[in-house]
């Protein structure tokens, strides 16, 4: 019993665990902050997974060619927009089923990346570590939040940016109106489907950037399986957070922590866990957390309802 | 379908759109092949040889098509009720795993064990989908999300059962248990395979066709099917008419999960991956089946040719490597094709609406 409590203490006081939590939560935050905007516009994009992968892959190609970190991240963001524009135009201009399109994009991109990868001799490196003075010295949390590779710090820009865009701009107000009552928004002269397309392309921008940050700030080497389900967990985080950005970020941290546990538990406790169950942990935890904590929060009233003028 | 001039024009427009987008999808794929150092004509030849021309290949194609059709028909049931189940891949796998518990554990098998195994497979698939129903009706977690999450979970859970002897791990005396799969199913609890012109056609093929027709009939002609459709078209009206969203929604989801489970257990019974279950057993049958249903717009009859086409892509891909093209090309083609098939109906709807609008403004 004492040993059990001791190992529990080890887990709580383990610095590397928090550092890896931050890194794993960061990619979820990128995806979730973008998806949050799109969901407030009344759309659900399971293609956020494809956007992450597109950014991840494009950043790898760009870095191999130019060895410039900032430019590669930029290319990743552009790739994210490119992928998301398919989702946006096919399901909110042509009104094709958004889940069908999202799923197809996920499958298509996974195949495309697997097909194209052997043609590129990909070699990427991790960006340099930057320790923020003073803040770094905070025990446990300091090294985790302020001792990362520099692309990771973009997460501190993305969250306020998303919030400001949606909550403090005219565009954001219109996006929220479109997610709540598209008919009313339409009558006041807002182009409903255009706002939805913009919101989705913003998701693509942020998710593509996130895919790039994940490559250059954490994993360092491209593999098509790197993303494997992170976009889906980010969507779960948005729902867990009750469609507030605060809640979504909290959800990302929670799911990031579980993912970090998966990676670090065997080292900390010194006990071999079953590999399959360990790999299942993030998804298992997501489902269990949703089952227990997801409340009947008020979702955007027209979430996942396509808007076609004259059709309620 | 009346034959007014506009209806006729719309149909011609729709068909030509289909032709254009499908050709475009293949052209993009051909460009991809050529730019990555392959030859598209060789790739096409390999696909044709692999899917039906070479001896024994069309049997393989039919073997692949059957579970796709079952999965697609099941997805149609959920979709008709307005529920978007996209977790078939996991439901197929869990179904096969459930079936393996009976088919591999009880020796010597008998046809009764086959039936029991398939039943357990269907139950497991339904239960797996039932988790999503629980999450939705209790916690309002969208079915789309929970079914997807469960896909990621399913292969790990199945993988886990293959690492424990008391579950499904095959134990061979004196050999290391590195290869994680189940034992072979008992010989007597396997489903028959017909030999036709040198092709091995498993009995799942007629079963799948009967299943698809049955689903189409039930959806079109039974009270149950009518209620599901009512729920899908307008949940509020359905509720007023006494069709409970919770009850019928759950039933639709469970049925589609059971269909996926049926597909998985029949695959195991007819010798998929040498009668052994493993964590990669479902081999994208769930994804493909779902795409078949999407492309066929949830019409079980239309699913039959679409399933056949998708099966051709799969069996054809096995011959691609010999032609110097990565076999994952097929995933790209499949994705492009599905996108291509989504576009024409959407464009044609849009144009129809624009025409009506133009007419209205003209009159006003």
Boltz contact constraints between the chains, C-beta under 6 A:
constraints:
  - contact:
      token1: [A, 94]
      token2: [B, 346]
      max_distance: 6.0
  - contact:
      token1: [A, 95]
      token2: [B, 346]
      max_distance: 6.0
  - contact:
      token1: [A, 96]
      token2: [B, 342]
      max_distance: 6.0
  - contact:
      token1: [A, 96]
      token2: [B, 346]
      max_distance: 6.0
  - contact:
      token1: [A, 99]
      token2: [B, 84]
      max_distance: 6.0
  - contact:
      token1: [A, 99]
      token2: [B, 144]
      max_distance: 6.0
  - contact:
      token1: [A, 100]
      token2: [B, 294]
      max_distance: 6.0
  - contact:
      token1: [A, 103]
      token2: [B, 86]
      max_distance: 6.0
  - contact:
      token1: [A, 104]
      token2: [B, 335]
      max_distance: 6.0
  - contact:
      token1: [A, 104]
      token2: [B, 338]
      max_distance: 6.0
  - contact:
      token1: [A, 104]
      token2: [B, 339]
      max_distance: 6.0
  - contact:
      token1: [A, 107]
      token2: [B, 335]
      max_distance: 6.0
  - contact:
      token1: [A, 108]
      token2: [B, 335]
      max_distance: 6.0
  - contact:
      token1: [A, 111]
      token2: [B, 328]
      max_distance: 6.0
  - contact:
      token1: [A, 111]
      token2: [B, 331]
      max_distance: 6.0
  - contact:
      token1: [A, 111]
      token2: [B, 332]
      max_distance: 6.0
  - contact:
      token1: [A, 111]
      token2: [B, 335]
      max_distance: 6.0
  - contact:
      token1: [A, 112]
      token2: [B, 332]
      max_distance: 6.0
  - contact:
      token1: [A, 114]
      token2: [B, 328]
      max_distance: 6.0
  - contact:
      token1: [A, 115]
      token2: [B, 326]
      max_distance: 6.0
  - contact:
      token1: [A, 115]
      token2: [B, 328]
      max_distance: 6.0
  - contact:
      token1: [A, 115]
      token2: [B, 329]
      max_distance: 6.0
  - contact:
      token1: [A, 115]
      token2: [B, 332]
      max_distance: 6.0
  - contact:
      token1: [A, 119]
      token2: [B, 36]
      max_distance: 6.0
  - contact:
      token1: [A, 229]
      token2: [B, 152]
      max_distance: 6.0
  - contact:
      token1: [A, 232]
      token2: [B, 148]
      max_distance: 6.0
  - contact:
      token1: [A, 232]
      token2: [B, 149]
      max_distance: 6.0
  - contact:
      token1: [A, 235]
      token2: [B, 145]
      max_distance: 6.0
  - contact:
      token1: [A, 236]
      token2: [B, 145]
      max_distance: 6.0
  - contact:
      token1: [A, 276]
      token2: [B, 156]
      max_distance: 6.0
  - contact:
      token1: [A, 276]
      token2: [B, 159]
      max_distance: 6.0
  - contact:
      token1: [A, 276]
      token2: [B, 160]
      max_distance: 6.0
  - contact:
      token1: [A, 277]
      token2: [B, 160]
      max_distance: 6.0
  - contact:
      token1: [A, 279]
      token2: [B, 156]
      max_distance: 6.0
  - contact:
      token1: [A, 280]
      token2: [B, 153]
      max_distance: 6.0
  - contact:
      token1: [A, 280]
      token2: [B, 156]
      max_distance: 6.0
  - contact:
      token1: [A, 283]
      token2: [B, 149]
      max_distance: 6.0
  - contact:
      token1: [A, 283]
      token2: [B, 152]
      max_distance: 6.0
  - contact:
      token1: [A, 283]
      token2: [B, 153]
      max_distance: 6.0
  - contact:
      token1: [A, 286]
      token2: [B, 149]
      max_distance: 6.0
  - contact:
      token1: [A, 287]
      token2: [B, 149]
      max_distance: 6.0
  - contact:
      token1: [A, 290]
      token2: [B, 141]
      max_distance: 6.0
  - contact:
      token1: [A, 294]
      token2: [B, 139]
      max_distance: 6.0
  - contact:
      token1: [A, 294]
      token2: [B, 141]
      max_distance: 6.0
  - contact:
      token1: [A, 296]
      token2: [B, 140]
      max_distance: 6.0
